[in-house]
Each structure stands twice: as C-alpha cells, then as structure tokens.
Amino acid sequence: MELRSYNFRLYPSKKQKGRLFSQFNLCCELYNILLERCKTTYKTKKVSLHSRTSLNNIIKEAKTSDSKFTSAHSQVLQNCSDRLSKAYTNFFRRVKEKKQGKGVKTGFPRFKKRVKSITYPQSGFKLLSDKRLHISKVGNIPFILHRLPRGKIKTLTIKRNRAGQWFAAFSCEVESSKRTHPHPDTKVGIDVGIENFATLSNGEAISNPRFLVESERKLKKLQRRLSRKKKGSANRGKAIYKVAKCHIHIANQRTDFLHQTSNIITKRYGFIGVETLNINGMLKNHCLAKHIVDASWGKFLDMLSYKAESAGGQFVKDKPFAPTSQTCPKCDRRVPKKLSDRVHKCKCGYVVHRDVASANVILNDTAGRAGISDACGDLTSTFGYNGPSASRVAEAGTTCDSPQLH
C-alpha cells in the first residue's frame, strides 16, 4: 500500500470561514496548553508527558474545564496531541544525531502564534454528490472536484495560504501495483544547473525558466507599495494580499514546470541517474542562493523519484560529493575546472560542454551502482532541441564543440 495526496480548492462562505478560523484558533490554544503542561510537569516532577495517551488525557481535562473546546471536532483536537508528540520525537532524534557529531540544530518544540492547518484523522468529513464537502461543525463547503480521489481516504487536512485561498488535502491509501516501463532499455543521466535547468547525457538542454527573476520587477513594485502602508491599516492588509498572491503565482508556475518536465523524462526513460546535491550547503553562496532556490532542484528530484517508481522505471542517485564536474566520462581522468569554465577539455581529446560531460559521468556512475554495464543514453530529442551526444562522441573518439544550449 502507498499513500497519495489529492488537493482540492475550497470556497467556504463568510460564516464557514469564521467557523474554520475558530477551529484554527482553538487548535493553536490547545497546542500551547499541552506544551506548557509538558514543560511544567517535567520541571516539577521530572516526568515526561509527550506520549499521545498522556496528551489526550490532558485534552479531556481541558474540554471538561472549558466548554469552548467542544465547538471543535474531537479528532481535530486529538491531532494536536499527535503533532506535539511528533515534535518531541523529532527533538529527541536530533539530540541523538548531534551527539553523534552531525551538524544539526536540536530545536525544542516552541509555542505557536497561529496554526496553518487542521487535520481530521478518521472521521468528521464526507464527500457529497453535489460537489460539496461536509465538514463536522463547519457545514457543507463547495469545492472543485476536478478528479476523484483513488483508494481509501485516510485523513483530511484543511489549510489556507497567505492569499486567503482554502484547500482540502485528502491522504488516500492506494494499492501499489508493479508496472513495467514502456521503454526499459532507455537510460539518461541528468545534471542540474543554473545556466540551464537540466542537461541530459544525450546532449539535450532544458532551459531555465527563472520565474522569480522574470517576476521580480512586479514583485519589487508591490513590496514598495506595501512598505509605505501604515501598520494595522486596511490598505496594508490589501497590499499584503497582493504580495502574497504574486508569490503564490510564481510558486504555481514553478510547480507546473517541474511537473511537466518530470513527466516527460519519466515517461521517456526507463533508467534515470541523478547527482546527490547538498542544496543547503550551496545556499551559503549568497551570489547564487536566489537562483538555486528559484530552480527548485530538490523538488524536481523528488518528483522524478516518485514518478519514475510509479511508471515502473529506475531512479538512482550518485554517491554524495562525487566529483562529476571534474571527471572525464571517456577516460575517467580528473580534469579540474572553475565554475566559469563552461567547456570540458581532456587530454584524451574529448571536448564537450561541461554539463553534458557531468551528465554522462552521472549516468556511468549510477548505472554502475545499479549493476548496468551498458550506460548509453537515448539520443532521441524529447524537448525539441538537440545537442551533440557526449556518449556518441566518446565512442567515436572525436572532438566536438559544446552543444547549443537554450
């Protein structure tokens, strides 16, 4: 069995929004009450109360002493204990990792100013036939049912973004089926970058859309208008809404691009090799951090991973800190290069764009780790523009200019 998430847009009325906000505030207050009780009990009695059973007993006491908590669904309140219990579990895990020498922050659970979502773990919701979602103690909310959720619905999460848009996220349990990829013999190595979003081992380049950079002019204008508004005024609230809506539009553009690109690659290739990236370490470079975040490599690799598995293909990561950009894919000789050096030139006579060389090194390494001896990528164009094939050049033993990257 595997879990899949389905998101649907909600359109609650003004009264329903008020009830949802009331449940959000109650969950936030209850979470802080539970955390305060855990901290106080440990200080006074040296007893830990972070288990779900102990926290649920505190919830029963809170509902008995204060009747306002009865206006929220019981399982929504119990989900607060689940979240706090997981927060403590993750805290203890990080403490253990830090003792082992890993550079992580422990991060003790903190009090919340607001809650961004509420969850119905088992009951309290129902899909109605007229494209309405019944939520206990809220009402029947209209929503866009653009597709039916597959499998058994396990949980429902109601969330709201900064632009005031409401969403319902269903977590469904689906039977995992073993599929056979339509092209099991096709293989590709992928090198992600900033000059081009991704370069394939067959010489193809996927251009970087740079959605944040393209929208920067509009975003700067909206942020300047926001900075001139008086704090607490209605106009400042409207300006915040416009800035948030612009950011959400950029995020939606990026997500749509990543979905389309990952779909094309996973349907085309049965074996996909990628590099293991230390993205948090790369973000310390203040000159490139904005462009790295805008490219969203981590999200792209995650999409490739689960879509390749769903399509029946193979997704393999290279070993961490592998010198892919400093290695020749033809003779395995180390070829040191600066970041500004865009062409790979080796003493063996192999000349190609550095990203194509890196993609072929990744393909060779990942194919070797997967036990595949013939690591030759598919030379057919997928994105509508071709570059010289590094693998074909390596077989012929000739040189070529760097590929025409778009």
N, C-alpha and C positions, 0 to 999 in steps of 0.2 A: 504494500500500500504506500502511496505517496500523497503529500499534501499540496494542493494548488489553491491559489488565491484569485478571487474574482472581485473586481471593483465596479461599483455602480454609482452613478450620480444621484443624489437625493435632492428633493425640492420641498423641504418642510415649510409649513405655514408659519406665521408670526407666533401663534400660540404654541405650536410644536417646537419651534426654536427655543422659546422660553422654557419649556419642559426639559429639553435636551441640555440647555445651559444649566438648569437647576441640578440635573443629574451629574454634570461635569463638576460643578462646584461641590456637591456632596461627596463625590469620589475623591476630590482633592483634599477636602477637610478630613475625611476618614483616613486617607493615606497618612496624613500628618499626625493624626491621633495615634495610629498604630505605631508609627516610627517613634513618636515621643514615649509611648508606653514601653517599647522595646529598650530604648536608651535608658529610661529611668529605672526599669527593673534590673537591668544589668549593672547599673551603678550602685544600686542599693543592695541587691540580693545576689549579684554575680550569677544570674540565671538568664539564659538566652531564650527569647520567645519568638524567634524568627521562623519557626515551623508554621505551616499552613494551619494546622489544627489549633495551635495556640492563638494565632492571629484571628481565626474565625470565632473563637470563644470571646475575644475582645470585641469583635463586631456585634455579637449577640448582646453583650453588655451595653454597647453604645446605642443599639436600637431600642433597648429597654429603657435607658435613661433619657434618650432624646427621640421624640416621635418623628422628627423631621426626616430621619433616615428611612422611615417606612415608605416615603414617597418615591424611592428608587427601587428598582427590581433587586431582589435578594442576591441573585447571582452576579449582578453588576458590582455590588458591594464586595462579594466574596472574591471577585477578580482583583480587588485592591490588595487583599492579603497575598494572592498569588504573585502579583508584581513585586511587592515588598520582599517576599520570601526569595524570589529570584534575584533581587538586588543584593540581598545579604549573601546568597550563594556565590554570586559573581564576585562580590567583595572578598570573600574568603579565598576564592580561586586566585584572584590577583595577588593577594598577600602571599600565597604559597609560591606563585610564579616569581614574585620579587625576591623571595628568599633563595630561590634557585638561580638568581643572577640575571633574570630577564628585566629589561628596562621598561617596566610598566608602572602606571600610577595606580595606587590601591583604590582610591575613590570610594570612600564610605558613603552609604545612602544619605541623601540630603532631603530636606523639606521642599515641597513643591509650591510654587506660586500659582500654577494652573495645570490642568490636565488637558491634553490634546486629543484624547480618545477614550472611549469606554467600550467594554467588551462584554458580550453575552455569551458565556461559555457553552451552554447547552440548550437553554430554553429562553422564553421571553420574546421570541420573534417568530414571524410566519410570513411566507411569500403568498400573497393573494393573487387571484386570477386576473384582476383588472390593473395589473402593473402598479400595485401598491404594496408597501412593506409594512406589516403590522408590528409595532414595537410596543411592548408592555409599558403602560403608564406614560406613553407619549401619544400614540394614535396611529392611524393609517397614513403613511407618508408616501406621496407619489415619487416614483423613481424611474430611471431609464433602464429597462430590461433589454439591453442590446444583445444578450445571449443568455442561455440558461446555464446555471452552474451545474457542472458534472459531478457525479458521485454523491456522497452523503455529506450534508452541511454539518460541520462540527461547531464552528463559532461564528459570531457576527461582531464586527468592530465598527463602531460609528466614529467618524473623525471629521474634523473641519480644518481647512487650511487658512492661511493668513488673509486670503482674499474673500473669506466668508462662504466658500463653497463646501457643501456637505457631501460625504461619500459613505457608502456602505461596503465593507470588505468582508466577503464570505470566505472562510477557510474550509475547503472541502477535501474529504478523503477519497482518493481515486485509486482504483486498482492499477498497478503498474504493469504494463504489457511490454514484452520484449519484441522490439521491432527490428527489421532488417533494413539497413540503409540502401536506398536505390543505387548509390554509387560507392560501394565499399572499398574499391581499389584506388579512389582518388585521394590524394594527400596534399596538404598545404601547411606551410609554416607562416606565421603571422608576426610581424614586427610592428608594434605601435609606436607612434611618434607625434611630433607637433607640426613639423613641416607638412607631412601627410598623416592623416589619421591612422592609417594602417597600410603596410606594404606586404604583399603576398610573395611567397617564394618563387612564383612563376613570373614575377616582374610587374604585376599589376599594382597600381597605387589607388587608394581610396582617399580622395581629397578631404581635408579637414574643414568642416563647415563653419567652425568658430562662431557659434550662435551668440555667446556672450559678447564677443568683440563687435559683432555686427549690430547688436542692440545697445551698445554702450552709450552712444550719443543720446538716444531717447532716455535711457536709464539715468544718465547724469542730469538731464533736464528735470526729470521727475524728482530726483533726490534734492536738487537745488530748491525746487518749489517747496518740498517738504521741510527743508531746514529753515525756511522763512516763516513757517506757520507757528502760531503761538501754541505752546504745550497745553493740552487739555481742551482745545477748541474743536468744534465740529469740523472746521476746514482741515485741521491737522489729521483727523480721522479719515477724511476723504483722500487726502494726499497719501497717507499710509496705505490705503486700499489700492490706489493706483500703482504705487511702487511694488506692492506685493503681487498685483496682477501681472505686471511686466516680468517679474522674476519667475512666476509660475508659467507664463508663456514661453520663456526661454527654456525652462526645465522640460516642458512638454515637447518643444521642438527637438531637444537633445534626445529625450527618451524615444520619440518616434524614429529618429535617425538610427539610433542604436538597435531598435527592434528590427527595422527593415534590413540593415546591414548584416546583423547576426543571422537573420532568417535566410538571406541569400547564401551566406557562407556555409551554414549548417546543412542546407538542402543540397548544396553543390558538392561538398567534400565529405567523405566518409571518415577521414582522419585529419584532425586539426591539432597542430602543435603551437604552443604559445610560450612566451617567456614568463618567469615569475618576477613580478615587479614589487619593489619596496616603495610604494607610492607615498607613504608618509615621510620617508626619507627624502624623496625627490621634492616634496613640497617645501623643504627648508631652503631651497634655492628661490629667493624672493623675485628673481628676474623671470622665472618660468612658472611659478606656482599658479598664477591665474590661468595660464594656458593649459596646464596639466589638469586642473580642476574642470576647465571648460571641455576638455576632451573626454573626461569621464572614462578612463581606461578600465578601472576596476569594475564598473557596472557593465561595460561591454564584455569583459572576460567572463563575468558571472552569467550573462545571457548566453554566451557561446557554450558555457559548460552545461547548463540545464537543457538548452535546445538541442545540443549535439546528442545528449543522452536520450532525449525524447524522440529524436529522429533515428536512433539506432546507430549513431556514429561513435567515434572515439575522440575524446578530448584529453590531451596530455600536456602537462606543464613541464617546462625545462627546470633543471635544478637551480636553486637560488644563487644569485650572484655569479651566474655563468657569463664569461666574457664574450658574449655573442657578437658585439660590435667590433671586437679586437681580434677576431679569428677569421681565417680564410676558409670558406666552405669547401674549397677544392683540395688544398694540401694540409689543412689544419695548422698552418703556421701562424704564430702571433703577429699581427700587423697593428701596432699602436697607432691610434688616431685621436685627434682632438675632436671636440663636438662640432667645430667649424669645418672639419674635413668631411665633405659630402660624397667623396668618391673613394671606393676601396681599390687600392693598387697593391698587388702582391708580387713578390719576386718570381713566382711561378708563371707570371704573365696574365693572371686573372684580374681583369679590370671591370668593375661594375659599380653601380650606386651602392653606398654603404648599407642602406636599408634593405636592399634586395639580398646582399651578402648575409646580413644578420638574419633575415627570414629563412635563408637556406641553412644557416648554421643551426637555427632553432629546429627546423624540420629534421635535420640529420640527428641532432641530439635526442629529440623527443621520440623519433621513430626507433632509435636505438634502445631507449628506455622501454618502449612498448614491444620490443622484440621484432621489429620490422626491418629487414635488411635493405630493401629497395625503397629509399626515401626520395622519390621523384614526384614533384608536384604536378598538378593538372595544368596544362599550358593553354587551356581554352579561356577566353576572356569572359568574365562574369559581369563586370561593371561597365563594359562598353568601351574600355580603352586598354591597350596592351603596352607592355614594355618588354625589353629583351629578357629572355628567360635565363636566369643565372644557372639553373641546373643544366640547360641545354648547352650553354657556353662552356660549363665545366667539362661536359662530356666531349665537346669538340676540341677543347684545349686552345681556344682562340680568345681574343680580347674583343671587348665592345665598349661603346660609350655608355654612360649612365642612362637609365631609362627615362623616358619623357614622363615626369610625374605631374599630375594635375592638382 
